[in-house]
Amino acid sequence: MNNVPKHILAISGSTRADSSNAQLLRIMAALAGDRWNMTFYNQLDQLPHFNPDLNRGNVPEQVSVLRAAIEAADGVIICTPEYVFSLPGSLKNLLEWLVSTTLLTDKPTALVTASASGEKAHDALQLVVGTLQARFTPATTLLISGVRGKLAPDGHLTDVPTEMALAQLVDAFTVLLSR
Ligand SMILES: Cc1cc2nc3c(=O)[nH]c(=O)nc-3n(C[C@H](O)[C@H](O)[C@H](O)COP(=O)(O)O)c2cc1C
């Protein structure tokens, strides 16, 4: 049973078509090989703004889709840039839709912040996702500063230490997924 690929839901905090964060998620999927089966959540820009009034009874369809995708996943990877010294609003909005649920409780999670600098967003990401009681360790978190300078136009990583750090995160997350 250990050889069954783990189903990973990948969430990019950037809605940009040419996002470096989305590219890093593809690189992680390649590094994991047949250990993971990755699904990309690609509806971040279609989620309605969180409103507690909409969070009673039948929630909006896009929220149901998000919640079902998280529930079906063995683990979740969030890879995000920093916007104005914090999380991008659209990612924070997604996380707000999870506050009243237990969907992330004990869910194996990897948290990558890839940005120009990114320290504050990385702290915020760990604070918010930790508040939602997701399961992550220092080995399944990674801050990649100066990300755009570390990716070639064709999308491959040009920075060997970053590639090694991502490979280590993939290994650590695979271990966390099997615990
Ligand atoms: C509105 C906006 C605000 C930004 N603010 C920050 C910031 O506070 N800190 C930072 O490190 N980078 C900041 N950046 C730069 C992003 O880190 C950079 O554009 C990154 O590559 C975006 O990720 P993506 O390539 O996945 O879209 C900002 C970019 C935008 C568009």
PDBQT file of the ligand as one rigid body, heavy atoms in Angstrom, charges set to zero:
ROOT
HETATM    1  C1  LIG A 201       0.732  43.934  -5.807  1.00  0.00    +0.000 C 
HETATM    2  C2  LIG A 201       2.084  43.335  -5.550  1.00  0.00    +0.000 A 
HETATM    3  C3  LIG A 201       2.676  43.503  -4.321  1.00  0.00    +0.000 A 
HETATM    4  C4  LIG A 201       3.904  42.898  -4.035  1.00  0.00    +0.000 A 
HETATM    5  N1  LIG A 201       4.440  43.034  -2.785  1.00  0.00    +0.000 NA
HETATM    6  C5  LIG A 201       5.529  42.300  -2.470  1.00  0.00    +0.000 A 
HETATM    7  C6  LIG A 201       6.008  42.268  -1.134  1.00  0.00    +0.000 A 
HETATM    8  O1  LIG A 201       5.499  42.917  -0.232  1.00  0.00    +0.000 OA
HETATM    9  N2  LIG A 201       7.060  41.466  -0.849  1.00  0.00    +0.000 N 
HETATM   10  C7  LIG A 201       7.665  40.698  -1.814  1.00  0.00    +0.000 A 
HETATM   11  O2  LIG A 201       8.570  39.946  -1.495  1.00  0.00    +0.000 OA
HETATM   12  N3  LIG A 201       7.250  40.749  -3.102  1.00  0.00    +0.000 NA
HETATM   13  C8  LIG A 201       6.212  41.515  -3.448  1.00  0.00    +0.000 A 
HETATM   14  N4  LIG A 201       5.753  41.530  -4.731  1.00  0.00    +0.000 N 
HETATM   15  C9  LIG A 201       6.531  40.868  -5.788  1.00  0.00    +0.000 C 
HETATM   16  C10 LIG A 201       6.188  39.396  -5.899  1.00  0.00    +0.000 C 
HETATM   17  O3  LIG A 201       6.883  38.711  -4.905  1.00  0.00    +0.000 OA
HETATM   18  C11 LIG A 201       6.639  38.844  -7.243  1.00  0.00    +0.000 C 
HETATM   19  O4  LIG A 201       5.948  39.546  -8.249  1.00  0.00    +0.000 OA
HETATM   20  C12 LIG A 201       6.394  37.352  -7.353  1.00  0.00    +0.000 C 
HETATM   21  O5  LIG A 201       7.118  36.857  -8.419  1.00  0.00    +0.000 OA
HETATM   22  C13 LIG A 201       4.938  37.044  -7.577  1.00  0.00    +0.000 C 
HETATM   23  O6  LIG A 201       4.753  35.642  -7.635  1.00  0.00    +0.000 OA
HETATM   24  P1  LIG A 201       4.228  34.945  -8.952  1.00  0.00    +0.000 P 
HETATM   25  O7  LIG A 201       5.385  34.981  -9.945  1.00  0.00    +0.000 OA
HETATM   26  O8  LIG A 201       3.918  33.545  -8.542  1.00  0.00    +0.000 OA
HETATM   27  O9  LIG A 201       3.053  35.704  -9.459  1.00  0.00    +0.000 OA
HETATM   28  C14 LIG A 201       4.554  42.145  -5.041  1.00  0.00    +0.000 A 
HETATM   29  C15 LIG A 201       3.947  42.005  -6.298  1.00  0.00    +0.000 A 
HETATM   30  C16 LIG A 201       2.735  42.568  -6.547  1.00  0.00    +0.000 A 
HETATM   31  C17 LIG A 201       2.096  42.371  -7.897  1.00  0.00    +0.000 C 
ENDROOT
TORSDOF 0
